[in-house]
């Protein structure tokens, strides 16, 4: 997704409506629903579940590239880049990045107990708790992206931290991840030490800043699967929903993640991270690992050659082609309109699809 389109998860052309209303940072509501904010601010939402609005503001500011940020005047210094070039040690009391990459890979005690290195390994444009680590600048961002040696070390640092969490980078091109062989012990550590949730949020943000935005969605999806589907990592679930998903800058990827989360969240009525009417209309998510290639913001068109719904002379795009007969003509337009009206009557896309397939077989 191009950065200019990465605004609201629902309407790329407008700001997040809930945050605009709550914080006074925008105008009007953007959700196409007569209920407006009542979906999230109803008594049910207040009593049965709540969204971390501080997290929402924080991640939204990040996704919008810190519009209110005034960069420091560093007199041309680029400490984050110098660290990744192996020219300086991290502070305080640190070492060179090559020492970390070579000697800390399975030293899990050091990775857990040392709290100074993470701000240097995954720099952000916002300050952290380690005041020795300077915020990332736009000049450093461009230098990171243009230096092959630095990019390679950054990926290695990512793999280092994934291993610490019991995860393995399966494909460097797409960013797909999976459980590592030692995941059980590492998951146990992740459940016991909640500060790692903050680290993971930082890692996801840094990936987006330094040219690895395509790595964000696979990692967020991994934690959604582990927490909501496999019922692992209970101490991570809230952070996965509040923070991890909303660090993903591409709105199409974020919508897919929210649809997946809503699909597996129980009880579903307590899901407060997106409007249920919008989520219900989204295409069901693909199984893990499908349709997430490098550079893709959404799954491929399931029916190549069939135009999208809503343009003149079209009859609609449908779910994946293996649901349909191999060859047949589209049904007459009046039957297509009837099927679409059926969706408004509460049929759902499944019944509408069955109706259209039946029509195609007739004609």
VEXPA-474158 format. One line per 8 residues: number of its first residue (from 1); for each residue x, y, z negated of C-alpha. Coordinates in steps of 0.02 Angstrom, whole numbers, plus 50000, padded with zeros to 5 digits. Layout:
# VEXPA-474158
NUM) X/Y/Z; ...
# end
This chain:
# VEXPA-474158
1) 50000/50000/50000; 50061/50173/50040; 50087/50281/49884; 49963/50411/49946; 49821/50284/49935; 49860/50224/49761; 49734/50319/49658; 49581/50242/49580
9) 49565/50054/49588; 49392/50078/49661; 49398/50235/49765; 49572/50274/49835; 49515/50449/49878; 49466/50506/49703; 49534/50507/49528; 49485/50381/49397
17) 49310/50438/49346; 49309/50374/49168; 49475/50454/49127; 49421/50614/49212; 49266/50622/49103; 49353/50574/48942; 49508/50680/48961; 49445/50825/49064
25) 49577/50794/49197; 49461/50776/49346; 49293/50821/49418; 49140/50713/49433; 49112/50528/49431; 49174/50421/49573; 49085/50256/49546; 48940/50226/49663
33) 48822/50179/49524; 48673/50272/49451; 48730/50217/49279; 48886/50323/49290; 48988/50301/49132; 48855/50205/49037; 48931/50041/49097; 49084/50069/48989
41) 49017/50188/48857; 48855/50098/48815; 48822/50038/48637; 48858/49860/48697; 49030/49911/48761; 49066/50003/48599; 49016/49857/48487; 49064/49701/48585
49) 49226/49759/48664; 49332/49911/48689; 49459/49971/48813; 49622/50048/48756; 49602/50222/48828; 49776/50273/48777; 49839/50131/48886; 49725/50187/49027
57) 49792/50365/49021; 49971/50305/49011; 49960/50186/49159; 49860/50310/49263; 49994/50442/49238; 50125/50317/49293; 50026/50263/49447; 50008/50444/49499
65) 50197/50470/49487; 50193/50582/49332; 50111/50736/49409; 50144/50842/49253; 50327/50789/49232; 50466/50916/49234; 50631/50827/49267; 50782/50861/49159
73) 50927/50963/49225; 51067/50837/49214; 51199/50937/49308; 51206/50801/49439; 51236/50660/49315; 51152/50495/49355; 51183/50383/49202; 51057/50249/49253
81) 51141/50230/49422; 51314/50231/49342; 51261/50091/49225; 51198/49985/49371; 51360/50019/49465; 51451/49941/49317; 51539/50106/49280; 51475/50137/49103
89) 51412/50035/48956; 51235/50053/48893; 51216/50152/48732; 51222/50134/48587; 51353/49999/48555; 51325/49917/48723; 51418/49831/48863; 51428/49834/49052
97) 51286/49766/49155; 51395/49628/49228; 51426/49565/49051; 51238/49558/49022; 51202/49468/49185; 51341/49340/49160; 51340/49311/48972; 51165/49347/48909
105) 51065/49236/49027; 51027/49104/48896; 51076/49200/48741; 50895/49219/48686; 50938/49279/48511; 51031/49430/48578; 50895/49467/48706; 50765/49462/48567
113) 50857/49556/48430; 50946/49692/48529; 50827/49835/48562; 50943/49954/48654; 50974/49870/48821; 50798/49860/48892; 50785/50048/48927; 50945/50036/49029
121) 50902/49877/49122; 50730/49944/49171; 50737/50134/49174; 50581/50240/49189; 50545/50422/49226; 50471/50438/49051; 50575/50437/48890; 50583/50284/48780
129) 50627/50250/48598; 50814/50241/48637; 50861/50424/48651; 51032/50374/48721; 50945/50309/48877; 50902/50452/48993; 50742/50456/49097; 50758/50404/49277
137) 50766/50546/49404; 50703/50550/49583; 50883/50565/49644; 50925/50406/49551; 50772/50318/49623; 50830/50354/49800; 51008/50302/49758; 50946/50139/49682
145) 50848/50097/49839; 50992/50137/49957; 51130/50038/49869; 51131/49851/49907; 51242/49809/49758; 51128/49900/49637; 50972/49820/49710; 51047/49646/49689
153) 51090/49680/49507; 50915/49745/49477; 50838/49583/49542; 50960/49483/49436; 50909/49584/49283; 50728/49544/49323; 50768/49359/49337; 50862/49369/49171
161) 50710/49436/49079; 50591/49317/49166; 50698/49173/49103; 50689/49246/48928; 50499/49237/48940; 50495/49061/49012; 50460/49116/49191; 50553/49083/49352
169) 50558/49192/49508; 50504/49070/49642; 50518/49182/49795; 50623/49339/49804; 50532/49399/49958; 50355/49393/49890; 50391/49402/49703; 50294/49243/49666
177) 50333/49172/49493; 50297/49011/49401; 50329/48928/49234; 50509/48883/49195; 50553/48712/49126; 50577/48782/48951; 50417/48885/48954; 50341/48808/48796
185) 50477/48871/48679; 50488/49038/48768; 50299/49061/48762; 50306/49026/48576; 50433/49166/48554; 50326/49281/48661; 50176/49247/48549; 50276/49279/48392
193) 50357/49444/48445; 50229/49565/48512; 50356/49701/48551; 50393/49601/48708; 50225/49658/48776; 50297/49834/48781; 50451/49768/48868; 50348/49681/49001
201) 50250/49840/49031; 50414/49933/49053; 50478/49799/49173; 50321/49811/49279; 50332/50000/49287; 50517/49996/49331; 50484/49872/49472; 50363/49997/49546
209) 50485/50142/49529; 50638/50057/49603; 50573/49980/49763; 50504/49813/49703; 50320/49861/49695; 50277/49696/49780; 50339/49605/49623; 50209/49688/49511
217) 50049/49596/49559; 50122/49419/49553; 50187/49446/49376; 50025/49525/49316; 49927/49382/49397; 50039/49255/49309; 49995/49326/49139; 49810/49332/49181
225) 49815/49149/49229; 49909/49099/49072; 49797/49197/48954; 49625/49182/49034; 49632/49016/49127; 49757/48908/49033; 49720/48991/48864; 49904/49013/48826
233) 49988/49168/48754; 49843/49234/48649; 49953/49375/48583; 49982/49436/48760; 49803/49436/48825; 49755/49610/48770; 49913/49688/48841; 49889/49594/49004
241) 49717/49673/49024; 49756/49845/48952; 49927/49873/49027; 49997/49742/49146; 49856/49748/49273; 49850/49938/49274; 50035/49960/49309; 50004/49890/49483
249) 50005/50042/49595; 49920/49967/49747; 49731/49986/49721; 49687/49837/49829; 49801/49724/49728; 49733/49797/49568; 49554/49763/49622; 49599/49582/49659
257) 49678/49563/49488; 49527/49639/49402; 49409/49526/49499; 49514/49375/49446; 49514/49433/49264; 49326/49465/49266; 49296/49294/49345; 49386/49204/49203
265) 49351/49317/49054; 49232/49244/48924; 49107/49304/48877; 49097/49399/49040; 48975/49529/48973; 49114/49595/48860; 49233/49631/49005; 49263/49819/48995
273) 49407/49845/49117; 49301/49878/49269; 49121/49907/49324; 49030/49741/49336; 48927/49791/49487; 49085/49830/49586; 49174/49673/49527; 49026/49565/49572
281) 49032/49624/49752; 49217/49593/49776; 49273/49438/49870; 49317/49297/49750; 49505/49287/49719; 49613/49160/49807; 49701/49022/49709; 49869/49069/49635
289) 50003/49098/49765; 49890/49114/49918; 49881/49271/50023; 50019/49363/49928; 50157/49387/50054; 50284/49525/50054; 50207/49692/50095; 50028/49632/50092
297) 49906/49736/49993; 49762/49615/50017; 49726/49445/50088; 49727/49426/50277; 49566/49447/50376; 49482/49278/50353; 49399/49285/50524; 49517/49360/50654
305) 49424/49436/50798; 49262/49466/50703; 49237/49652/50666; 49204/49718/50493; 49031/49748/50425; 48958/49920/50447; 49022/49970/50620; 48901/49981/50768
313) 48876/49820/50862; 48948/49709/50725; 48871/49571/50623; 48984/49568/50473; 49142/49489/50402; 49118/49329/50305; 49217/49223/50181; 49358/49110/50246
321) 49331/49025/50412; 49334/48847/50345; 49158/48878/50279; 49093/48904/50457; 49071/48796/50613; 49220/48793/50730; 49130/48875/50876; 48963/48960/50896
329) 48891/49130/50939; 48838/49259/50811; 48654/49251/50766; 48536/49385/50830; 48551/49556/50746; 48377/49550/50667; 48422/49390/50574; 48586/49466/50516
337) 48490/49615/50447; 48374/49496/50356; 48523/49407/50278; 48597/49572/50222; 48431/49625/50147; 48431/49460/50055; 48590/49514/49966; 48493/49664/49902
345) 48355/49548/49842; 48482/49458/49732; 48527/49311/49844; 48713/49338/49821; 48841/49314/49960; 48832/49124/49946; 48650/49115/49999; 48675/49247/50131
353) 48819/49144/50201; 48714/48986/50204; 48576/49079/50296; 48697/49146/50427; 48777/48976/50455; 48604/48901/50478; 48563/49037/50604; 48723/49007/50700
361) 48684/48823/50715; 48511/48866/50784; 48577/48983/50916
# end
